[in-house]
Amino acid sequence: MNYIQQAYKGKRELWMFLLTALLISGIFIINFIAFLFTSKEDMEKLYETMKAIPSNISLVANLLPFAFLLGLLFLLVRYLHERSLLSLTTARKKVDFKRIFFSFFIIVTLTVGSFAVAYFSDSSQVELQFNPVKFAILFVISILLFPFQIGLEEYLFRGYLMQHIGILVKNKWFPLIFTSVMFGIAHSANPEVAEMGFITMVFYIGTGLLLGIMTLMDDGLELALGFHLGNNLMAALLVTSDWSALQTDAIFRYTAEEANTTITEILLPVIVFYPIILYLFSKVYKWNNWKDKLLGKVDEPVQENYKIIE
């Protein structure tokens, strides 16, 4: 059974799916609706208010709801759908933590490496603001709470929605595209979008597409979990700015009052680096049959091959 077919291992009535999806994704839906009906001036005032809150308190307040929602998602999958959490995570017999660590290592290495090249090439708009005490507090908060944030996003978008939409529409390409777009929309209220324009959505949707392809090709969430965690930790710990979604006591800070990122810099990761990352993973994990794994049909397995709750 492939990753999407894991949803057949539990109860899958439509009302169960709609109820779970609404309860868990409600925070993203509310944020998006509020973003659509809030003026630019009001959004700027809101961002300024958020900046006035101590960064670590703001970070905790932003991340704690994800812990609650992830726990709720797990409870609904386990007791409403009567599925194992393993089936929500991977098609393997057990979670492959080596995959999580490898993916985490790849994105951290790429992020630190590319930042180092840019910093030593031109550091005129970057300042070192390292404060050992403040950074230590930030580090502890990040290590404790970011796994819940990225866990919710991965288990919701690449996990629950990918699987259940896949068995509803009986194919793989639609849930891949749909969850990638929804992942982008979920980040549309981030300050970066207001600062740099909707071209930033290409990056978010492209990232969702990258993580979705990883999940389908590898038949599990492990690579996506490691990649997403490494990316978000670096966003919090390495460098911050006044116009970023995360205001933290990171090691470095961009001093520019406005984002001066070009369209090329936004598109470069999606067009160049993401395909390279996928190529690397494909060689390491020997991916093949791309067409079927990304575009193929989703058929219900023969009943004797699966059971509710493993």
BAGU-154701 format. One record per residue (C-alpha): x, y, z; residue in one letter. Coordinates in pm, 1 decimal, decimal comma. Last residue first. Layout:
BEGIN
+----------+----------+----------+------+
:       c1 :       c2 :       c3 : rest :
+----------+----------+----------+------+
:        X :        Y :        Z :    A :
...
+----------+----------+----------+------+
//
This chain:
BEGIN
+----------+----------+----------+------+
:       c1 :       c2 :       c3 : rest :
+----------+----------+----------+------+
:   -274,1 :   -160,4 :   1325,7 :    E :
:   -600,7 :     21,8 :   1352,5 :    I :
:   -858,2 :    -79,1 :   1091,4 :    I :
:   -738,1 :   -364,6 :    871,5 :    K :
:   -543,5 :   -408,3 :    551,9 :    Y :
:   -452,8 :   -664,5 :    288,3 :    N :
:   -771,0 :   -869,2 :    332,1 :    E :
:   -970,9 :   -581,2 :    197,1 :    Q :
:   -810,1 :   -567,8 :   -148,4 :    V :
:   -666,6 :   -220,7 :   -177,4 :    P :
:   -880,1 :     77,2 :   -280,7 :    E :
:   -731,5 :    235,5 :   -589,8 :    D :
:   -555,8 :    570,7 :   -609,5 :    V :
:   -468,2 :    657,7 :   -967,7 :    K :
:   -135,5 :    791,6 :  -1086,4 :    G :
:     -4,0 :   1146,0 :  -1116,9 :    L :
:    274,8 :   1175,4 :   -859,9 :    L :
:    363,4 :    813,8 :   -784,6 :    K :
:    259,4 :    691,7 :  -1128,3 :    D :
:    462,7 :    947,2 :  -1320,9 :    K :
:    765,9 :    928,5 :  -1091,1 :    W :
:    818,8 :    553,9 :  -1141,5 :    N :
:   1150,0 :    565,7 :   -954,2 :    N :
:   1300,4 :    688,8 :   -628,3 :    W :
:   1630,6 :    535,3 :   -526,5 :    K :
:   1646,9 :    679,4 :   -173,0 :    Y :
:   1982,9 :    857,0 :   -207,8 :    V :
:   1942,9 :    925,3 :   -579,3 :    K :
:   1588,1 :   1057,2 :   -554,1 :    S :
:   1681,3 :   1260,0 :   -246,1 :    F :
:   1956,0 :   1438,7 :   -438,2 :    L :
:   1730,3 :   1499,8 :   -739,6 :    Y :
:   1459,8 :   1641,1 :   -511,0 :    L :
:   1713,3 :   1876,1 :   -353,0 :    I :
:   1837,6 :   1986,3 :   -695,2 :    I :
:   1478,4 :   2048,8 :   -809,1 :    P :
:   1425,8 :   2265,0 :   -496,7 :    Y :
:   1745,7 :   2463,7 :   -544,1 :    F :
:   1684,5 :   2591,3 :   -897,2 :    V :
:   1324,1 :   2693,6 :   -971,1 :    I :
:   1182,9 :   2716,1 :   -619,0 :    V :
:   1500,3 :   2843,3 :   -450,2 :    P :
:   1564,4 :   3099,1 :   -728,5 :    L :
:   1208,1 :   3234,5 :   -745,5 :    L :
:   1232,5 :   3464,2 :   -443,5 :    I :
:   1586,0 :   3580,4 :   -525,9 :    E :
:   1485,6 :   3643,9 :   -888,0 :    T :
:   1183,2 :   3845,9 :   -779,3 :    I :
:   1417,8 :   4069,4 :   -585,8 :    T :
:   1449,4 :   4093,0 :   -207,5 :    T :
:   1477,1 :   4452,1 :    -92,5 :    N :
:   1257,6 :   4409,1 :    213,1 :    A :
:   1205,3 :   4737,7 :    390,0 :    E :
:   1373,8 :   4891,8 :    692,7 :    E :
:   1702,6 :   4729,0 :    593,9 :    A :
:   1893,3 :   4621,0 :    905,0 :    T :
:   1864,6 :   4244,6 :    849,1 :    Y :
:   1933,0 :   4084,0 :   1185,3 :    R :
:   2180,5 :   3814,9 :   1285,9 :    F :
:   2211,4 :   3563,7 :   1570,4 :    I :
:   1834,4 :   3551,9 :   1624,4 :    A :
:   1656,9 :   3724,2 :   1910,4 :    D :
:   1325,2 :   3674,3 :   1729,8 :    T :
:   1055,5 :   3850,9 :   1529,3 :    Q :
:    913,7 :   3572,3 :   1315,5 :    L :
:    688,4 :   3660,8 :   1021,9 :    A :
:    962,1 :   3883,7 :    878,3 :    S :
:    938,6 :   4257,6 :    821,1 :    W :
:   1149,3 :   4383,4 :   1111,1 :    D :
:   1416,9 :   4127,5 :   1032,9 :    S :
:   1551,3 :   3796,0 :   1160,0 :    T :
:   1853,6 :   3574,1 :   1095,5 :    V :
:   1987,9 :   3242,7 :   1220,6 :    L :
:   1763,8 :   3120,0 :   1501,8 :    L :
:   1404,1 :   3171,9 :   1389,4 :    A :
:   1430,3 :   3122,5 :   1012,2 :    A :
:   1691,4 :   2851,2 :   1073,9 :    M :
:   1446,7 :   2665,9 :   1296,9 :    L :
:   1176,8 :   2702,4 :   1032,5 :    N :
:   1387,7 :   2550,6 :    753,7 :    N :
:   1521,8 :   2266,0 :    967,6 :    G :
:   1173,2 :   2172,6 :   1084,4 :    L :
:   1030,5 :   2182,2 :    731,3 :    H :
:   1308,6 :   1965,9 :    588,9 :    F :
:   1291,6 :   1707,7 :    867,4 :    G :
:    912,8 :   1676,6 :    852,5 :    L :
:    907,3 :   1664,8 :    471,4 :    A :
:   1166,4 :   1385,6 :    465,1 :    L :
:    973,9 :   1179,4 :    722,5 :    E :
:    623,9 :   1231,3 :    583,4 :    L :
:    600,1 :    900,1 :    400,7 :    G :
:    571,9 :    716,9 :     70,5 :    D :
:    905,0 :    857,5 :    -56,7 :    D :
:    774,2 :    982,2 :   -390,6 :    M :
:    443,6 :   1097,0 :   -243,6 :    L :
:    592,1 :   1273,8 :     59,2 :    T :
:    883,4 :   1434,6 :   -121,9 :    M :
:    645,8 :   1556,8 :   -394,2 :    I :
:    424,0 :   1712,8 :   -128,1 :    G :
:    718,8 :   1884,0 :     40,6 :    L :
:    831,7 :   2036,9 :   -289,0 :    L :
:    477,2 :   2140,2 :   -380,9 :    L :
:    431,7 :   2310,2 :    -44,0 :    G :
:    761,0 :   2491,0 :    -98,1 :    T :
:    643,0 :   2603,7 :   -440,8 :    G :
:    317,5 :   2727,0 :   -287,2 :    I :
:    515,1 :   2927,9 :    -30,7 :    Y :
:    769,7 :   3059,8 :   -281,7 :    F :
:    508,4 :   3147,8 :   -543,0 :    V :
:    315,5 :   3320,0 :   -264,6 :    M :
:    607,6 :   3560,7 :   -230,8 :    T :
:    510,5 :   3700,3 :   -572,0 :    I :
:    208,8 :   3826,9 :   -376,3 :    F :
:    398,1 :   4134,8 :   -265,7 :    G :
:    727,5 :   4189,4 :    -83,6 :    M :
:    609,4 :   4361,1 :    235,0 :    E :
:    252,0 :   4234,0 :    256,2 :    A :
:    364,6 :   3880,8 :    169,4 :    V :
:    658,1 :   3899,9 :    408,8 :    E :
:    422,6 :   4005,7 :    690,6 :    P :
:    254,9 :   3661,1 :    684,3 :    N :
:   -118,1 :   3673,9 :    606,7 :    A :
:    -77,7 :   3457,5 :    295,0 :    S :
:     82,5 :   3170,0 :    488,1 :    H :
:   -226,4 :   2944,5 :    493,9 :    A :
:   -284,4 :   3039,9 :    129,4 :    I :
:     49,7 :   2883,6 :     37,5 :    G :
:    -30,4 :   2559,6 :    219,5 :    F :
:   -371,9 :   2560,4 :     50,7 :    M :
:   -200,6 :   2584,2 :   -287,9 :    V :
:     30,1 :   2293,4 :   -203,6 :    S :
:   -258,4 :   2091,4 :    -57,4 :    T :
:   -460,1 :   2131,7 :   -378,3 :    F :
:   -173,1 :   2053,8 :   -616,3 :    I :
:    -71,3 :   1729,1 :   -443,3 :    L :
:   -431,8 :   1636,5 :   -362,9 :    P :
:   -513,0 :   1671,2 :   -736,3 :    F :
:   -209,7 :   1483,3 :   -869,4 :    W :
:   -260,7 :   1169,3 :   -663,5 :    K :
:   -584,5 :   1019,6 :   -793,7 :    N :
:   -902,5 :    856,6 :   -664,9 :    K :
:  -1084,1 :   1186,5 :   -595,4 :    V :
:  -1199,9 :   1080,7 :   -246,4 :    L :
:   -903,8 :    851,8 :   -173,0 :    I :
:   -660,3 :   1132,7 :   -253,6 :    G :
:   -858,9 :   1392,7 :    -60,5 :    I :
:   -823,3 :   1169,5 :    244,4 :    H :
:   -451,0 :   1106,7 :    206,8 :    Q :
:   -332,5 :   1454,8 :    111,6 :    M :
:   -562,6 :   1619,0 :    367,5 :    L :
:   -441,9 :   1402,2 :    659,1 :    Y :
:    -71,5 :   1388,4 :    580,5 :    G :
:     85,5 :   1645,9 :    347,7 :    R :
:   -146,9 :   1925,7 :    463,3 :    F :
:   -249,2 :   1832,4 :    818,6 :    L :
:     40,6 :   1611,5 :    932,2 :    Y :
:    289,4 :   1849,6 :    772,0 :    E :
:    137,0 :   2172,1 :    904,8 :    E :
:     72,3 :   2026,8 :   1250,2 :    L :
:    421,3 :   1881,0 :   1279,9 :    G :
:    579,4 :   2205,1 :   1161,1 :    I :
:    416,9 :   2389,3 :   1449,5 :    Q :
:    453,6 :   2110,9 :   1704,9 :    F :
:    822,0 :   2056,6 :   1620,9 :    P :
:    867,1 :   2435,0 :   1653,8 :    F :
:    769,4 :   2429,6 :   2022,7 :    L :
:   1045,3 :   2265,2 :   2227,9 :    L :
:   1348,6 :   2328,5 :   2007,5 :    I :
:   1237,5 :   2684,3 :   1935,7 :    S :
:   1163,9 :   2773,3 :   2297,5 :    I :
:   1501,2 :   2632,9 :   2407,3 :    V :
:   1687,1 :   2817,8 :   2131,9 :    F :
:   1509,9 :   3146,3 :   2202,1 :    L :
:   1607,4 :   3125,2 :   2568,9 :    I :
:   1968,7 :   3049,8 :   2472,7 :    A :
:   1963,0 :   3335,9 :   2221,8 :    F :
:   1851,2 :   3583,6 :   2485,3 :    K :
:   2124,7 :   3471,6 :   2724,4 :    V :
:   2403,6 :   3454,5 :   2463,8 :    P :
:   2317,8 :   3784,1 :   2288,0 :    N :
:   2407,9 :   3771,3 :   1918,7 :    F :
:   2310,7 :   4088,9 :   1731,9 :    Q :
:   2544,4 :   4064,1 :   1431,4 :    L :
:   2430,0 :   4307,4 :   1166,4 :    E :
:   2319,9 :   4257,3 :    808,4 :    V :
:   2259,3 :   4530,6 :    551,6 :    Q :
:   2623,2 :   4604,6 :    467,3 :    S :
:   2726,4 :   4240,4 :    495,7 :    S :
:   2810,6 :   4193,1 :    128,5 :    D :
:   3003,3 :   3893,1 :     -6,2 :    S :
:   3080,9 :   3753,3 :    338,4 :    F :
:   2714,1 :   3763,1 :    431,8 :    Y :
:   2585,3 :   3625,2 :    101,1 :    A :
:   2822,4 :   3327,0 :    110,7 :    V :
:   2749,2 :   3265,3 :    478,7 :    A :
:   2372,9 :   3281,9 :    417,6 :    F :
:   2401,6 :   3025,6 :    135,7 :    S :
:   2599,7 :   2789,0 :    357,3 :    G :
:   2376,3 :   2828,3 :    662,8 :    V :
:   2064,9 :   2760,2 :    457,4 :    T :
:   2213,6 :   2473,7 :    254,2 :    L :
:   2354,6 :   2301,0 :    563,1 :    T :
:   2030,7 :   2343,9 :    756,5 :    V :
:   1829,9 :   2213,1 :    458,1 :    I :
:   2044,9 :   1900,6 :    415,0 :    I :
:   2079,7 :   1821,0 :    786,9 :    F :
:   1702,6 :   1826,3 :    841,9 :    F :
:   1652,9 :   1596,1 :    543,3 :    S :
:   1908,2 :   1354,1 :    687,2 :    F :
:   1761,2 :   1371,2 :   1038,7 :    F :
:   1407,1 :   1298,6 :    920,5 :    I :
:   1524,6 :   1017,2 :    691,8 :    R :
:   1722,0 :    860,5 :    975,4 :    K :
:   1404,3 :    875,3 :   1186,8 :    F :
:   1236,4 :    618,0 :    962,5 :    D :
:    892,7 :    573,0 :   1122,6 :    V :
:    794,4 :    206,3 :   1134,5 :    K :
:    643,2 :    -54,7 :    903,1 :    K :
:    670,4 :    190,0 :    615,2 :    R :
:    369,1 :    358,6 :    456,0 :    A :
:    440,0 :    665,8 :    663,9 :    T :
:    304,2 :    924,0 :    904,4 :    T :
:    -74,8 :    892,8 :    903,1 :    L :
:    -46,1 :    513,4 :    897,2 :    S :
:    189,2 :    534,0 :   1198,0 :    L :
:    -70,8 :    742,4 :   1380,9 :    L :
:   -293,6 :    434,5 :   1374,8 :    S :
:   -645,0 :    471,3 :   1244,4 :    R :
:   -980,0 :    454,6 :   1421,0 :    E :
:  -1114,5 :    747,4 :   1216,8 :    H :
:  -1274,3 :    904,3 :   1524,8 :    L :
:  -1038,2 :    759,9 :   1789,7 :    Y :
:   -690,2 :    767,7 :   1637,7 :    R :
:   -737,9 :   1025,9 :   1362,5 :    V :
:   -941,7 :   1252,6 :   1588,8 :    L :
:   -693,3 :   1220,7 :   1876,2 :    L :
:   -394,1 :   1289,6 :   1648,7 :    F :
:   -563,9 :   1597,8 :   1504,9 :    L :
:   -644,0 :   1724,4 :   1855,2 :    L :
:   -281,7 :   1683,5 :   1963,0 :    G :
:   -167,6 :   1873,2 :   1654,3 :    L :
:   -422,4 :   2145,3 :   1728,1 :    L :
:   -306,2 :   2191,0 :   2087,6 :    F :
:     62,7 :   2201,0 :   1993,6 :    A :
:    -12,5 :   2441,4 :   1708,1 :    F :
:   -187,0 :   2677,5 :   1949,4 :    P :
:    143,1 :   2707,0 :   2143,5 :    L :
:    347,3 :   2844,2 :   1850,9 :    L :
:    221,3 :   3201,6 :   1815,0 :    N :
:    196,3 :   3273,1 :   2187,3 :    A :
:    542,8 :   3123,1 :   2241,1 :    V :
:    690,2 :   3342,4 :   1966,5 :    L :
:    518,4 :   3655,6 :   2098,0 :    S :
:    652,7 :   3588,8 :   2446,6 :    I :
:   1000,9 :   3536,3 :   2302,8 :    N :
:    984,1 :   3855,6 :   2096,5 :    S :
:    861,7 :   4087,4 :   2370,3 :    P :
:    536,8 :   4241,9 :   2237,6 :    I :
:    580,6 :   4577,1 :   2061,4 :    A :
:    643,1 :   4399,2 :   1729,2 :    K :
:    292,8 :   4251,3 :   1743,7 :    M :
:    142,8 :   4597,9 :   1772,0 :    T :
:    341,2 :   4710,2 :   1468,3 :    E :
:    215,5 :   4410,8 :   1269,3 :    Y :
:   -142,2 :   4493,0 :   1369,0 :    L :
:    -99,5 :   4856,6 :   1265,4 :    K :
:     35,6 :   4743,2 :    928,2 :    E :
:   -262,6 :   4511,5 :    884,5 :    M :
:   -498,4 :   4797,3 :    967,6 :    D :
:   -338,0 :   5017,2 :    701,8 :    E :
:   -349,6 :   4738,4 :    443,0 :    K :
:   -719,5 :   4695,2 :    504,9 :    S :
:   -855,0 :   4377,6 :    662,4 :    T :
:  -1118,1 :   4175,3 :    476,4 :    F :
:   -888,8 :   3934,4 :    292,6 :    L :
:   -650,2 :   3893,7 :    586,9 :    F :
:   -933,5 :   3815,2 :    827,1 :    A :
:  -1058,4 :   3548,6 :    585,2 :    I :
:   -708,0 :   3400,1 :    560,6 :    F :
:   -651,1 :   3401,5 :    936,2 :    N :
:   -989,8 :   3239,8 :    998,7 :    I :
:   -920,5 :   2966,4 :    742,9 :    I :
:   -575,8 :   2895,5 :    887,5 :    F :
:   -711,3 :   2868,0 :   1242,8 :    I :
:   -998,2 :   2649,5 :   1120,8 :    G :
:   -762,5 :   2394,9 :    963,6 :    S :
:   -793,3 :   2150,6 :   1253,2 :    I :
:  -1165,3 :   2173,8 :   1326,3 :    L :
:  -1266,9 :   2207,6 :    961,1 :    L :
:  -1053,1 :   1916,7 :    838,3 :    A :
:  -1170,2 :   1693,1 :   1122,9 :    T :
:  -1538,7 :   1767,1 :   1066,6 :    L :
:  -1515,3 :   1737,1 :    687,9 :    L :
:  -1324,6 :   1407,2 :    705,8 :    F :
:  -1559,2 :   1253,6 :    961,6 :    M :
:  -1862,2 :   1371,1 :    763,5 :    W :
:  -1725,0 :   1200,6 :    451,5 :    L :
:  -1697,0 :    859,7 :    617,0 :    E :
:  -1340,0 :    733,1 :    625,3 :    R :
:  -1300,8 :    477,0 :    901,2 :    K :
:   -946,0 :    346,5 :    913,6 :    G :
:   -684,7 :    152,5 :    715,9 :    K :
:   -810,7 :    299,0 :    387,7 :    Y :
:   -627,7 :    622,5 :    472,9 :    A :
:   -298,7 :    433,5 :    425,0 :    Q :
:   -379,3 :    432,9 :     52,7 :    Q :
:   -227,7 :    780,5 :     25,1 :    I :
:    113,9 :    650,4 :    135,0 :    Y :
:    131,5 :    344,8 :    -90,4 :    N :
:      0,0 :      0,0 :      0,0 :    M :
+----------+----------+----------+------+
//
